[in-house]
Amino acid sequence: MPRFFITLSYNGSNYVGWQIQPNGTSVQQVLQESLSVILRRETVITGAGRTDAGVHARKMVAHFDWEKDPFNDTDLVHKLNNFLPRDIAIQEIRPVIADAHARFSALSRTYSYHLHTRKDPFLYKLSHRIYFNPDLEKMNWLCEVLKEYDDFTSFSKLHTDVKTNICRIENAEWKRSGDRYIFTITADRFLRNMVRAITGTLLEAGRGRLNEQGFRRIIEARDRNVAGDSVPGHALFLEDVAYPDEIWL
């Protein structure tokens, strides 16, 4: 059966996260129900990963199977965007090879976390306000330290169902623009709550409460209880999911 990748973005404020859950409405649920109505049969979609409650995505990727080929993907994008609520938007739908998988075929994911220091009525829903100017040089130095490790148990939500806490971080860096700060991180995979926990811990260093030796001890302890608090989810964005060129048809 032909397989298709669907690329979308969403504002996660009104959702319990990407993945279908019994305690509220998820992005996956809304998209799956919409797709099923338009295609006139029950359609299951599988995402590249899960985002927590309130977290946003500029680029999420999911796959679904559809027996009809050729497939008018442009027409379906238009119909879906008209049907979906305004906080979910479809960018494209593309055919892929039969064994391509939105989650397992991904090479990397990129997240960004947004901070601001000045009260701003247009930022507070999508950025987290802090009340100090963090030391970017120190935090970026610890980002380099971060790339020396691959076991991130100390930054993972407890009692998850993953088989391994091994991740390979390709890039991590902080940038400043005026009174706004953006943390960007790319890895082959992420653990639940990992980006928010790393961000919170780096901010401890940015305000002078944590040095390199202490940061290394946190990572090497493999214990979530020794790391910093997680920052709120409303300022976190899934920015990109990358795939090998050979999966596309």
C-alpha positions in Angstrom: 0.0 0.0 0.0 1.4 3.4 -0.9 2.8 5.5 2.0 2.8 9.2 2.4 4.5 11.7 4.6 2.5 14.6 5.8 4.4 17.7 7.1 2.5 20.1 9.4 2.9 22.8 12.0 0.8 23.5 15.0 0.4 25.7 18.0 0.2 23.3 20.9 -1.5 25.6 23.5 -4.9 23.9 23.2 -3.6 20.3 23.1 -2.4 17.6 25.6 0.5 17.0 23.2 1.0 15.2 19.9 0.1 11.7 20.9 -3.5 10.5 21.5 -4.3 10.4 25.2 -7.4 9.6 27.3 -7.2 12.9 29.2 -7.8 15.4 26.5 -7.5 16.4 22.8 -4.2 15.8 21.0 -2.9 17.0 17.7 -2.7 13.4 16.4 -6.3 12.8 17.2 -7.5 15.9 15.4 -5.4 15.3 12.4 -6.4 11.6 12.2 -10.1 12.3 12.5 -9.9 15.0 9.9 -8.0 12.8 7.5 -10.4 10.0 8.0 -13.4 12.2 7.2 -11.9 13.6 4.0 -10.6 10.2 2.8 -13.9 8.6 3.8 -12.3 5.7 5.7 -10.5 5.3 9.0 -7.0 6.4 8.6 -4.2 5.9 11.1 -1.3 8.3 11.3 2.1 7.8 12.9 4.2 10.8 14.0 7.9 11.4 14.1 7.8 11.6 17.9 5.7 13.0 20.7 5.6 16.6 21.9 4.3 17.3 25.5 1.3 19.3 26.4 1.5 22.9 25.3 4.6 22.3 23.1 4.5 23.7 19.5 5.9 22.4 16.2 7.0 24.4 13.2 7.6 21.1 11.4 6.2 17.8 12.5 6.1 14.8 10.2 3.7 11.9 10.2 3.0 9.1 7.8 -0.2 7.3 6.7 -1.1 4.6 4.1 -3.6 5.0 1.3 -4.4 2.4 -1.3 -5.2 4.8 -4.2 -2.3 5.8 -6.4 -1.7 8.2 -8.1 -2.6 10.5 -5.2 -3.7 14.2 -5.5 -1.6 15.4 -2.6 -2.1 19.1 -3.4 -5.8 18.8 -3.3 -5.7 16.9 0.0 -3.5 19.6 1.5 -6.1 22.3 0.5 -9.0 20.2 1.9 -7.3 19.4 5.2 -6.3 23.0 5.8 -9.9 24.1 5.2 -11.1 21.4 7.6 -8.6 21.6 10.4 -8.8 24.2 13.2 -6.7 27.3 12.8 -3.9 26.2 15.1 -2.9 23.2 12.9 -1.6 23.8 9.3 -0.5 21.3 6.7 2.6 22.2 4.6 2.8 19.3 2.2 2.0 15.6 1.6 4.6 13.6 -0.3 4.9 9.9 -1.4 7.7 7.9 0.1 9.1 4.4 -0.3 6.9 1.6 1.3 9.1 1.0 4.3 9.8 4.7 5.2 8.7 5.5 8.8 8.1 9.0 10.2 9.7 8.0 13.5 12.3 5.4 12.7 13.6 6.8 9.4 14.3 10.2 10.9 18.0 11.2 11.0 17.6 14.0 13.5 15.2 16.3 15.3 15.8 20.0 16.1 14.1 21.9 19.0 14.3 25.5 20.0 13.4 27.1 23.4 12.5 30.8 23.6 13.2 33.2 26.5 12.7 36.9 27.1 13.6 39.2 29.9 11.3 42.2 29.3 7.6 42.1 30.0 5.9 41.8 26.6 2.2 41.2 26.0 2.9 39.7 22.6 5.5 37.1 23.7 4.2 35.5 26.9 2.2 32.8 25.3 5.2 31.5 23.1 8.2 32.5 25.2 9.2 32.1 28.8 10.1 35.2 30.8 13.2 35.1 33.0 14.2 37.8 35.4 18.0 37.9 34.9 20.4 38.2 32.0 22.0 34.7 31.6 25.7 34.2 30.9 25.6 33.0 27.3 29.3 32.3 27.2 29.1 29.9 30.1 26.0 28.2 28.8 27.5 27.8 25.3 30.6 26.3 26.9 28.5 23.7 28.7 26.7 23.0 25.4 30.1 21.8 24.1 30.4 19.7 27.2 27.0 18.2 26.5 28.1 16.8 23.2 30.8 14.7 24.9 28.1 12.5 26.4 25.5 10.2 25.1 23.6 9.0 28.2 21.0 11.6 29.2 19.1 9.8 31.9 19.6 12.8 34.2 17.4 14.9 31.8 14.7 12.3 31.1 11.3 12.1 32.6 11.1 9.2 35.1 9.5 5.9 34.4 9.2 6.1 30.6 8.9 3.1 28.4 12.0 3.6 26.2 14.6 0.9 26.0 17.7 3.2 26.1 18.5 6.7 27.2 21.3 7.0 24.7 21.1 10.1 22.4 23.7 11.7 20.1 23.6 15.5 20.2 24.9 17.0 17.0 24.6 20.7 17.9 23.5 22.8 20.9 23.8 26.6 21.2 22.4 29.7 22.7 21.9 33.0 20.8 20.7 36.4 21.9 18.8 39.1 20.1 18.2 42.1 22.3 16.2 40.9 25.4 15.4 37.6 23.7 17.3 34.3 24.0 16.9 31.2 21.9 18.4 27.8 22.7 18.6 25.4 19.7 19.5 21.7 20.0 19.7 18.9 17.4 20.1 15.2 18.1 19.3 11.9 16.6 16.5 11.4 19.2 15.3 13.0 22.4 14.0 11.5 25.6 10.7 12.7 27.2 11.2 16.2 28.8 14.9 16.2 27.8 15.1 19.6 26.1 13.2 21.3 28.9 15.3 19.7 31.6 18.6 20.6 29.8 17.4 24.1 29.3 16.5 24.5 32.9 19.9 23.1 34.0 21.8 25.4 31.6 20.0 28.4 33.0 21.2 27.4 36.5 24.7 27.8 35.0 23.7 31.0 33.3 22.8 32.6 36.6 26.0 31.5 38.3 24.7 28.6 40.3 26.4 25.8 38.3 29.9 25.3 37.0 31.4 22.8 34.5 32.4 20.3 37.1 28.9 20.4 38.6 27.3 20.0 35.2 29.4 17.0 34.4 28.4 15.4 37.8 24.8 15.9 36.9 25.1 14.1 33.6 27.3 11.3 35.0 24.9 10.7 37.9 22.2 9.5 35.5 19.7 10.7 38.0 16.9 13.1 37.1 16.7 14.3 40.7 20.1 16.0 40.6 19.4 18.1 37.4 17.7 21.5 37.3 14.0 22.1 37.1 12.3 21.7 33.7 11.3 25.0 32.0 7.6 25.4 31.0 6.5 23.7 27.8 4.7 26.7 26.2 8.1 28.2 24.9 9.3 24.9 23.3 9.2 24.4 19.5 9.9 21.3 17.4 11.7 23.1 14.5 12.7 20.3 12.1 12.8 16.6 11.4 15.4 15.5 8.9 15.2 12.4 6.7 17.6 10.7 4.1 17.0 11.8 0.5 16.4 8.2 -0.7 13.0 7.8 1.1 11.3 10.3 -1.2 9.5 9.3 -4.4 
